[in-house]
């Protein structure tokens, strides 16, 4: 297997990668179909703006469990075998997919049922993200971790490419099919995680009070201004500029593309992100990482604005692809910083804080887009969000000079910045 990228030559990382790919296809296809069903059912009795508000609620019910459980899930990822957490999460997601498949098969799908399952998926994500992020560094040597992070992102993004298409086309064939296939993919992921053998895990100080252990992740992020700046930049840029919540609106009422078109729109950002991640898996970023990340977030905002104004499907797809590539750039930098400069016994708790920021940017970004869409209209909300993301770039470059000063992922370079040692990444 010498032809494979170095991380994929490691058997445990290969099955981890396959598990991420299969589960991502399942997750994204379910999210797409849930969004379509919520909006479609709501439009039967509600106006366009009222239905947009329902899409915003989907983001809220997924975010609340992540927010409520952040300290617990991070602590669990550092105290419990991370493989066991991943298996339990995948089993729960398979059950959720099975419930929605049965409801669709019996024509019993309702808005409360969709919101209830979305909340359960939020619980699953709350535990999955810190555990899986913290597990990856245990599978590969530190020297090749940036490439492993890029490859892991490829698994996510390839799944995000095929997931919307799988969800859209299967739903067009029969409403229960996307959920049935998702359940099977979750079970495949479960089996893959079961193939990963025991790995050394530092664990937490069991004599220290659990509550103090839980808040250690918050303290770590607060002290390290470069990490705090990176994850909060992503939070507010995506929170304001996130257009994905409005994609059902654009597919149905702006571009008139139907559920198949929704699948293409949802896949487009992942195409750009995959190409970006593939490039970094071959040629990892080495110089001026902070400035380049700030520029990428600016491109993200501009692409969002173009998408909001577009009424031509090819231009909309191109804008979303650029948007996805720029977002992947930010994700790559942020995850590399977090994983490389966080001790193993803290990775679960720091990962949980990072996951909270990610979920806030995604789910709350969807809620913000939905609520703003209900107030000023979905098109205007997307355009305004793009301008907001650009404003965030300028503010963060001023408030967090550490981002501009970060030259590379290497600790010596970071120490040479004019950031006090207690605020550096160590």
C-alpha positions in Angstrom: 0.0 0.0 0.0 3.0 2.3 -0.6 0.9 4.2 -3.1 -1.4 5.5 -0.4 -0.8 8.7 1.5 1.2 8.0 4.6 -1.6 8.2 7.2 -3.8 5.7 5.2 -1.0 3.1 5.3 -1.9 2.7 9.0 -4.7 0.1 9.3 -6.5 1.8 12.2 -6.6 5.2 10.5 -7.9 3.5 7.3 -11.0 2.1 9.1 -11.4 5.4 11.0 -11.4 7.2 7.6 -14.0 4.8 6.2 -16.2 5.2 9.3 -16.0 9.0 8.9 -16.9 8.8 5.2 -19.8 6.4 5.6 -21.3 8.3 8.6 -20.9 11.7 6.9 -22.8 10.5 3.9 -25.5 9.3 6.2 -25.6 12.4 8.4 -25.6 14.9 5.5 -28.2 13.0 3.5 -30.5 13.0 6.6 -29.9 16.7 7.3 -30.8 17.6 3.7 -34.0 15.5 3.7 -35.0 16.7 7.2 -34.6 20.3 6.0 -36.6 19.6 2.9 -39.4 17.9 4.7 -39.6 20.6 7.4 -39.8 23.3 4.8 -42.2 21.3 2.5 -44.6 20.4 5.3 -44.5 24.0 6.7 -45.2 25.5 3.2 -48.5 23.5 3.1 -50.0 25.8 5.7 -47.4 28.7 6.1 -46.1 31.6 4.1 -42.5 31.6 2.7 -41.2 33.7 5.7 -43.0 31.5 8.3 -41.6 28.3 6.7 -38.1 29.9 6.7 -38.6 30.4 10.5 -39.2 26.7 10.8 -35.9 26.0 9.1 -34.3 28.2 11.7 -35.8 26.2 14.5 -34.2 23.0 13.1 -30.8 24.6 13.8 -31.8 25.6 17.3 -33.0 22.1 18.3 -29.7 20.7 17.1 -27.6 23.3 18.8 -29.2 23.2 22.3 -27.9 19.6 23.2 -24.3 20.6 22.1 -24.5 23.7 24.2 -25.9 21.9 27.2 -23.6 18.9 27.1 -20.3 20.6 26.0 -18.5 20.2 29.4 -19.8 16.7 29.9 -18.9 15.4 26.4 -15.4 16.8 26.6 -14.7 15.3 30.0 -16.1 12.0 28.8 -13.8 12.0 25.8 -10.8 12.4 28.1 -12.0 9.9 30.7 -13.7 7.1 28.7 -12.3 5.1 25.9 -13.0 7.3 22.8 -13.8 4.2 20.7 -16.7 3.3 23.0 -18.2 6.8 22.7 -18.0 6.7 18.9 -19.7 3.3 18.9 -22.5 4.5 21.1 -23.0 7.6 19.0 -23.2 5.7 15.8 -25.7 3.2 17.2 -27.9 6.2 18.3 -27.7 7.7 14.9 -28.7 4.4 13.3 -31.8 4.3 15.5 -32.7 7.9 14.6 -32.4 7.0 10.9 -34.6 3.9 11.4 -37.3 6.0 13.2 -37.5 8.5 10.3 -37.5 5.7 7.7 -40.5 4.1 9.5 -42.3 7.4 9.7 -41.8 8.1 6.0 -42.8 4.5 5.1 -46.1 4.9 7.0 -46.7 8.5 5.8 -46.7 9.6 9.5 -43.9 12.2 9.3 -44.8 15.4 11.2 -43.0 18.6 12.2 -42.7 17.5 15.9 -41.3 14.2 14.9 -38.7 15.8 12.7 -37.7 18.3 15.4 -37.5 15.5 18.0 -35.2 13.4 15.9 -33.1 16.5 15.0 -32.6 17.0 18.8 -31.4 13.4 19.2 -29.0 13.9 16.4 -27.8 17.0 18.2 -27.1 14.8 21.3 -25.2 12.4 19.1 -23.1 15.1 17.6 -22.3 16.6 21.0 -20.6 13.4 22.0 -19.2 12.4 18.6 -17.2 15.5 17.7 -14.8 15.7 20.7 -14.4 11.9 20.9 -13.6 11.5 17.2 -11.4 14.6 17.0 -9.4 13.4 20.0 -9.2 9.8 18.7 -7.5 10.8 15.4 -4.1 11.9 17.0 -4.0 8.6 18.8 -4.0 6.7 15.5 -1.0 8.4 13.7 2.4 9.7 14.6 2.6 13.4 15.5 4.8 14.2 12.5 2.1 13.3 10.0 -0.9 14.6 12.0 -1.5 17.7 9.7 -1.8 15.3 6.7 -4.1 13.0 8.7 -6.3 16.0 9.6 -6.5 17.0 5.9 -7.4 13.4 4.9 -10.0 13.2 7.7 -11.5 16.4 6.3 -11.5 14.8 2.8 -13.6 12.0 4.2 -16.0 14.5 5.6 -16.1 16.6 2.5 -16.5 13.7 0.1 -19.3 12.5 2.3 -20.8 16.0 2.1 -20.6 15.8 -1.7 -22.4 12.5 -2.1 -24.7 12.9 1.0 -26.9 15.7 -0.5 -27.1 13.8 -3.8 -27.9 10.6 -2.1 -30.5 12.2 0.1 -32.1 14.2 -2.8 -32.3 11.5 -5.4 -33.4 8.7 -2.9 -36.1 11.0 -1.5 -37.3 11.7 -5.0 -37.6 7.9 -5.6 -39.2 7.2 -2.2 -39.4 9.3 1.0 -38.2 6.4 3.2 -35.1 5.4 1.1 -32.6 8.1 2.3 -33.2 7.2 5.9 -33.0 3.4 5.2 -29.7 3.9 3.5 -28.5 6.2 6.2 -29.2 3.5 8.9 -27.2 1.0 6.9 -24.2 3.4 6.6 -24.3 4.2 10.3 -24.1 0.4 11.0 -21.1 0.1 8.6 -19.4 3.0 10.5 -20.1 1.2 13.8 -18.4 -1.9 12.5 -15.4 0.0 11.3 -14.9 1.7 14.7 -15.1 -1.8 16.3 -12.1 -2.8 14.2 -9.9 -0.2 15.9 -7.8 -1.7 18.6 -7.0 -0.3 22.0 -5.0 2.9 22.0 -3.0 4.6 24.7 -5.0 7.5 26.2 -3.5 9.8 28.8 -6.7 10.3 30.7 -7.6 12.9 33.3 -6.4 13.2 36.9 -9.0 11.1 38.7 -8.2 12.8 42.0 -9.2 16.2 40.7 -12.9 17.1 41.0 -14.9 16.3 37.9 -16.4 19.7 37.6 -12.9 21.3 37.7 -11.8 18.8 35.1 -14.7 19.8 32.9 -14.0 23.6 32.9 -10.2 23.1 32.2 -11.0 23.0 28.5 -12.6 26.5 28.7 -9.7 27.8 30.7 -7.2 26.4 28.2 -8.9 28.0 25.2 -9.4 31.4 27.0 -5.6 31.5 27.9 -4.4 30.7 24.4 -5.4 33.8 22.4 -4.3 32.4 19.0 -6.6 29.3 19.4 -9.4 31.5 20.8 -9.1 33.9 17.9 -9.1 31.2 15.3 -12.2 29.3 16.5 -14.1 32.5 17.3 -13.3 33.9 13.8 -14.9 30.8 12.3 -17.8 31.0 14.7 -18.9 34.6 13.9 -18.0 34.4 10.2 -20.1 31.3 9.6 -22.7 32.4 12.0 -23.3 35.5 9.9 -22.4 34.2 6.5 -24.0 30.7 6.6 -26.3 30.3 3.6 -26.9 26.6 3.9 -30.1 26.9 6.0 -31.7 28.9 3.1 -30.8 26.4 0.4 -34.2 24.7 0.5 -35.7 28.2 -0.1 -33.3 28.9 -3.0 -33.9 25.4 -4.5 -37.7 25.6 -4.3 -38.6 29.3 -4.7 -35.6 31.2 -6.1 -33.8 28.8 -8.5 -36.9 26.5 -9.0 -34.6 23.4 -9.0 -36.6 21.0 -6.8 -35.2 18.4 -4.4 -32.6 17.2 -7.0 -31.4 20.8 -7.3 -31.2 21.1 -3.5 -28.9 18.1 -3.5 -26.6 19.8 -6.0 -26.6 23.0 -4.0 -25.7 21.2 -0.8 -22.9 19.3 -2.5 -21.3 22.3 -4.2 -19.6 23.7 -1.0 -18.2 20.2 -0.3 -16.7 20.0 -3.8 -14.6 23.1 -3.2 -13.7 22.0 0.3 -12.6 18.6 -0.9 -10.3 20.0 -3.5 -8.8 22.3 -0.8 -8.3 19.5 1.6 -6.8 17.2 -1.0 -4.3 19.9 -1.8 -3.3 20.3 1.9 -3.0 16.5 2.3 -0.3 16.6 -0.4 1.3 20.0 0.4 0.5 21.1 4.0 0.4 24.8 4.6 3.7 26.1 6.0 3.9 29.9 5.9 1.8 32.8 7.0 -1.0 30.6 8.2 -2.8 33.4 10.1 -3.0 36.0 7.3 -4.0 33.4 4.8 -6.8 32.2 7.1 -8.1 35.7 7.5 -8.1 36.2 3.7 -9.9 32.9 3.2 -12.7 34.0 5.5 -13.0 37.2 3.5 -13.4 35.1 0.3 -16.0 33.1 2.1 -18.0 36.3 2.7 -17.7 37.5 -0.9 -18.8 34.1 -2.3 -21.8 34.2 0.0 -22.8 37.6 -1.4 -22.5 36.4 -5.0 -24.7 33.4 -4.2 -27.3 35.6 -2.6 -27.6 37.8 -5.8 -27.4 34.8 -8.3 -30.4 33.6 -10.2 -28.4 31.3 -12.5 -27.8 27.8 -11.3 -24.2 27.4 -12.6 -23.2 30.7 -11.0 -24.8 29.7 -7.7 -23.0 26.3 -7.7 -19.7 28.1 -8.5 -20.2 30.6 -5.6 -21.0 27.8 -3.2 -17.9 25.8 -4.3 -15.6 28.8 -3.7 -17.4 29.3 -0.3 -16.7 25.7 0.7 -13.1 25.9 -0.3 -12.5 29.0 1.7 -14.3 27.5 4.7 -12.1 24.4 4.4 -9.0 26.6 4.6 -10.1 28.0 7.9 -11.1 24.6 9.2 -7.7 23.1 8.3 -5.7 25.9 10.1 -7.9 25.8 13.2 -7.9 22.0 13.6 -4.1 21.8 13.0 -3.5 24.4 15.7 -5.8 22.7 18.2 -4.6 19.1 17.6 -0.9 19.9 17.5 -0.7 22.1 20.5 -3.2 20.5 22.9 -1.9 17.7 25.3 -3.6 14.4 24.8 -5.2 14.4 28.2 -6.9 17.7 27.3 -7.9 17.0 23.7 -11.4 15.8 24.5 -12.3 18.9 26.6 -10.6 21.4 24.2 -12.3 19.5 21.3 -15.6 19.9 23.0 -15.1 23.7 23.3 -14.1 23.8 19.6 -17.2 21.6 18.8 -19.4 24.1 20.6 -18.0 26.9 18.5 -18.5 24.8 15.3 -22.0 23.9 16.2 -22.8 27.4 17.2 -21.6 28.6 13.8 -23.5 25.9 11.9 -26.7 25.4 13.8 -27.1 28.9 15.2 -26.0 30.2 11.8 -28.9 28.3 10.3 -31.2 29.7 13.0 -29.9 33.2 12.4 -30.4 32.8 8.6 -33.9 31.4 9.2 -35.0 34.1 11.6 -33.5 36.9 9.6 -35.0 35.4 6.5 -38.4 35.5 8.2 -37.8 39.2 9.0 -36.3 40.6 5.8 -36.6 37.8 3.3 -34.3 34.8 2.6 -32.3 36.4 -0.2 -31.6 39.7 1.7 -30.6 37.7 4.8 -27.9 35.7 2.8 -26.5 38.9 1.2 -26.4 40.7 4.6 -24.7 37.7 6.2 -21.9 37.7 3.5 -21.2 41.4 4.3 -21.2 40.5 8.0 -18.5 37.9 7.5 -16.3 40.4 5.8 -16.7 42.8 8.6 -15.7 40.1 11.1 -12.4 39.6 9.3 -11.4 43.2 9.8 -12.5 43.2 13.4 -10.7 40.0 14.3 -7.5 41.0 12.6 -7.6 44.1 14.9 -8.8 42.4 18.1 -6.6 39.2 17.7 -3.2 40.4 16.3 -1.9 36.9 17.1 -3.8 35.7 14.0 -1.8 38.1 11.8 1.5 37.2 13.5 1.1 33.4 13.2 3.6 32.4 10.6 3.4 28.6 10.7 2.2 25.6 12.8 5.7 25.2 14.3 6.0 26.0 18.0 9.3 28.0 17.6 7.7 30.3 15.0 4.7 30.9 17.4 7.0 31.7 20.3 8.8 34.3 18.2 5.6 36.3 17.9 5.1 39.1 20.4 2.5 37.2 22.4 3.2 36.5 26.1 4.1 33.0 26.8 1.0 32.3 28.9 -1.1 33.4 25.9 0.8 31.4 23.3 -0.1 27.9 22.2 1.9 26.1 24.8 
